[in-house]
Amino acid sequence: MNLKLKRPLAFFDLETTGVNISADRIVELSILKASPDGSEAVKTLKINPEIPIPLESSLIHGIYDEDVAQAPTFKEVAMEVAEFLGDADLAGYNSNKFDIPMLMEEFLRAGVEFSLTDRFFVDVQNIFHQMEQRTLKAAYRFYCGKSLDNAHSAEADVRATYDVLLSQLDRYQDTEWEDKAGNKSVPVVNDVEALHHFTNLSRPVDFAGRMVFNEQGEEVFNFGKHKGRSVEAVFAMEPSYYSWMMQGDFPLYTKQCLEKVWKRFRMKQKGTANVPRDTDPSKRNSQAAGRQPQEGRPKRKSGPITDDMLKDLQAKFSK
């Protein structure tokens, strides 16, 4: 079966120094770009991470410090990678949670513009886990009837991912799937946009999963004390949370997405004198009932947040 493509689909895989998106670096990158005319192009690069590769990581992917000592840094090849990807949609195995945020972190660190806007993202692992729940090696054996040699070699993994998707399209062509709400559909079809929606059920904002979209299309926090709450509602009731995250150990792309929401929130706020503490009326009454006044505690004045207030908060959290 051939993929039905309206524009290129780039399968890619990263080998890294570790799994911390903020702190770790890419040591190998491989991209297989499938085009609508059926042609394919592959680019594989060793990358000097500019930090030591931990032994436990080298034992997994087989790349040691001496293997990348003379390799270019990501900053040196970032433009080449961005141009090779072009306007392609992106696909990979566990790419939504790891490879895409890691790649974006490297692009941002290198200062190279690469937008995720208007792209589709097909995470083959999500199809697999939601339909069968296995690992890539097992998936390759299950779907393709072959053993995956050179597992954790970027090019071998990306080729296997490509083959697995083609086999999944054949296997699940008319297979019905039921979601948690009991809705039934046939989601695995030969259409990149449909696969994008099926493999992005969590609807991440930043791919690292710190923020997701709710059913109304609003950004909500997906971690910590404000999990499930609208990002803009949190800004209205606790603007210091923005400064805390911007100063904290969060991925650069998460911060970039957060900043976009903050700027939009500030623009809205300029047009109103009072910002509601919570935009979710279903939660407002229960929260108000649970709050008790504290003696001696000054009341926060209502009104728009000023630039001076923001500077004070940033100074506070930068200490």
C-alpha positions in Angstrom: 0.0 0.0 0.0 1.2 3.5 -0.8 0.5 6.5 1.4 -2.0 9.0 0.0 -0.2 12.3 0.5 -1.1 15.9 -0.3 2.3 17.1 0.8 5.5 15.3 2.1 5.4 13.3 5.3 8.7 13.2 7.2 9.3 10.2 9.4 12.1 11.0 11.9 13.9 9.5 14.9 16.3 10.9 17.4 19.0 9.3 19.5 19.9 11.5 22.4 22.1 11.8 25.5 19.0 11.1 27.6 15.3 11.7 28.0 15.2 15.1 29.7 13.9 17.4 27.0 15.3 20.6 28.6 18.8 19.2 29.5 19.7 16.5 27.0 20.8 16.8 23.4 20.6 15.0 20.1 23.5 12.7 19.0 21.9 11.3 15.9 19.0 12.3 13.7 17.5 10.5 10.8 14.7 11.6 8.5 12.8 9.6 5.8 10.7 12.1 3.8 8.0 10.4 1.7 6.6 12.6 -1.1 3.2 12.6 -2.8 4.8 11.3 -6.0 6.0 8.2 -4.2 9.7 9.2 -4.0 11.6 9.0 -0.8 14.6 11.0 0.6 16.7 10.0 3.6 19.0 12.3 5.7 21.0 10.8 8.6 23.3 13.0 10.7 25.6 12.4 13.6 25.5 15.4 16.0 28.0 16.6 18.5 25.9 17.2 21.6 28.5 19.4 23.3 28.0 17.5 26.5 29.2 14.0 27.6 27.0 11.1 26.5 26.2 9.0 29.6 27.3 5.4 29.4 23.8 4.1 30.0 22.6 6.0 26.9 25.6 4.8 24.8 24.8 1.2 25.7 21.3 1.7 24.3 22.0 3.4 20.9 25.7 2.5 20.5 27.0 6.1 20.1 29.9 7.1 22.3 31.6 10.5 22.8 34.4 9.6 20.4 31.9 8.8 17.6 30.6 12.3 17.6 33.7 14.3 18.6 34.2 15.5 15.0 30.6 15.7 14.1 28.9 19.1 13.6 26.8 20.6 16.4 23.0 20.9 16.0 23.4 24.7 15.6 25.7 24.1 12.6 23.2 21.8 10.9 19.9 23.3 12.1 19.2 25.3 9.0 20.0 22.2 6.8 17.6 20.1 8.8 14.8 22.8 8.7 15.2 23.1 5.0 15.1 19.4 4.4 11.9 19.1 6.4 10.4 22.1 4.6 6.6 22.1 5.0 6.3 18.4 5.5 4.0 16.9 8.1 5.8 14.9 10.8 5.6 11.3 11.8 7.5 9.1 14.2 7.3 6.5 17.0 6.5 8.3 20.3 7.3 11.4 18.4 4.5 13.6 20.0 5.8 13.1 23.5 9.6 13.0 22.8 11.0 13.5 19.4 9.0 16.6 18.4 9.6 18.5 21.7 13.2 17.5 21.7 13.7 18.7 18.1 11.9 22.0 18.8 14.1 22.5 21.9 17.2 22.2 19.7 15.8 24.5 17.0 15.0 27.1 19.6 18.4 26.8 21.3 20.0 27.2 17.9 17.9 30.3 17.1 16.5 28.7 13.9 12.9 29.3 12.9 10.8 26.1 12.6 7.1 26.4 12.9 4.7 23.6 13.9 1.7 25.6 12.9 -0.5 24.0 10.2 1.3 20.7 10.2 -0.2 17.3 10.9 1.6 14.9 13.3 1.2 11.2 13.0 2.5 9.2 16.0 2.7 5.6 14.9 3.1 4.5 18.5 -0.3 5.9 19.4 -2.0 3.9 16.7 -0.2 0.8 17.9 -0.8 1.4 21.6 -4.4 2.2 21.1 -5.0 -0.8 18.9 -2.5 -3.4 20.2 -0.2 -1.9 22.9 3.3 -3.1 22.1 6.9 -1.8 21.6 8.4 -0.9 18.3 10.4 -4.2 18.1 7.2 -6.1 18.8 5.2 -3.9 16.4 7.6 -4.7 13.6 7.4 -8.4 14.3 3.6 -8.2 14.7 2.7 -6.1 11.7 5.6 -6.9 9.3 6.5 -10.5 10.3 10.1 -9.6 10.6 12.8 -9.2 13.3 14.1 -5.6 13.8 17.9 -5.7 13.5 19.9 -2.7 14.7 17.2 -1.5 17.0 18.0 1.9 18.4 19.9 2.8 15.3 18.1 6.0 14.2 17.9 4.9 10.5 16.8 1.4 11.3 14.1 2.6 13.7 12.8 5.2 11.3 12.6 2.7 8.4 10.8 0.2 10.7 8.3 3.0 11.8 7.6 3.7 8.1 7.0 0.0 7.4 4.8 -0.4 10.5 2.5 2.4 9.5 2.0 0.9 6.0 1.1 -2.4 7.6 -1.2 -0.8 10.1 -3.1 0.9 7.2 -3.6 -2.6 5.7 -4.5 -4.3 8.9 -7.0 -1.8 10.3 -8.5 -0.7 7.0 -12.1 -1.5 8.1 -11.5 -2.0 11.8 -14.0 -0.3 14.2 -12.6 1.4 17.3 -14.5 2.6 20.4 -13.3 5.5 22.5 -13.8 5.9 26.2 -17.1 7.7 25.7 -18.5 4.8 23.7 -18.2 6.5 20.3 -17.4 4.1 17.5 -15.4 4.9 14.3 -13.0 3.5 11.8 -10.0 5.8 12.6 -7.0 4.1 10.9 -7.4 5.2 7.3 -5.0 6.3 4.5 -5.3 10.0 5.2 -2.6 12.0 7.1 -5.1 14.4 8.6 -7.3 11.6 10.0 -4.2 9.9 11.4 -3.1 13.2 12.9 -6.4 13.4 14.8 -6.3 9.8 15.9 -2.8 9.9 17.2 -3.3 13.3 19.0 -6.2 12.4 21.2 -4.7 14.2 24.2 -4.6 17.4 22.1 -1.3 18.7 23.4 -0.5 22.4 23.2 3.3 22.1 23.7 3.9 18.4 23.0 5.7 18.0 26.3 2.2 17.7 27.7 2.3 20.6 30.2 -0.7 22.1 28.5 -3.5 20.5 26.5 -6.6 21.8 24.7 -10.0 21.0 26.3 -13.2 20.3 24.4 -13.8 24.0 24.0 -10.4 24.5 22.4 -9.0 26.4 25.4 -5.5 25.8 26.7 -5.6 24.1 30.2 -2.7 23.0 32.5 -2.1 19.3 32.5 0.1 19.1 35.6 0.5 20.4 39.2 -1.9 22.3 41.4 -3.8 23.9 38.5 -4.2 20.7 36.4 -7.4 20.9 34.4 -7.8 24.6 34.9 -7.8 27.1 32.0 -4.4 28.8 31.5 -6.0 32.2 31.1 -8.1 31.6 34.3 -4.9 30.8 36.2 -3.3 34.0 34.9 -6.2 36.0 36.1 -6.2 34.6 39.6 -2.5 33.9 40.0 -0.3 35.9 37.5 2.9 34.9 39.4 2.4 31.4 38.0 3.4 32.6 34.6 6.7 34.0 36.0 7.3 30.8 38.0 7.0 28.7 34.8 9.1 31.1 32.7 11.9 31.0 35.3 11.5 27.2 35.9 13.0 24.1 34.4 10.5 23.7 31.6 11.2 23.1 27.9 11.8 26.2 25.8 8.9 25.3 23.5 6.6 25.0 26.5 7.7 28.5 27.5 7.1 29.8 24.0 3.6 28.4 23.9 2.9 29.8 27.4 4.2 33.2 26.4 1.7 33.2 23.4 -1.2 32.6 25.8 0.1 35.2 28.2 0.3 37.9 25.4 -3.2 37.0 24.2 -4.4 37.2 27.8 -2.7 40.6 28.3 -4.3 42.0 25.1 -7.7 40.9 26.3 -7.1 42.4 29.7 -6.3 45.8 28.3 -9.9 46.0 27.2 -11.4 45.4 30.6 -11.0 46.8 34.1 -11.7 43.6 35.9 -10.5 40.1 35.1 -12.5 37.2 36.5 -10.7 34.9 38.8 -12.0 31.8 37.1 -13.7 31.5 33.7 -15.2 28.1 34.6 -18.6 28.8 36.3 -19.0 25.2 37.3 -16.0 25.4 39.5 -16.4 29.0 40.7 -19.0 28.3 43.4 -17.3 25.3 44.9 -14.0 27.2 45.1 -15.6 30.3 46.7 -17.3 28.1 49.2 -14.0 26.5 50.2 -12.2 29.9 50.7 -12.2 31.4 54.1 -11.1 35.1 54.8 -7.8 35.5 56.5 -7.5 38.2 59.2 -4.8 40.7 58.6 -4.3 39.7 55.0 -4.6 42.6 52.6 -7.2 42.3 49.8 -5.8 42.1 46.3 -7.0 45.1 44.3 -8.9 44.3 41.2 -7.8 45.8 37.9 -5.5 45.0 35.0 -2.0 43.7 35.6 0.6 46.4 34.7 4.0 46.0 33.2 5.5 47.2 36.5 3.7 44.4 38.4 5.0 41.9 35.9 8.6 43.2 36.3 8.2 42.9 40.1 7.1 39.3 39.8 9.9 38.4 37.4 12.4 39.9 39.8 10.9 37.9 42.6 11.2 34.6 40.8 14.7 35.3 39.4 16.3 35.5 42.8 
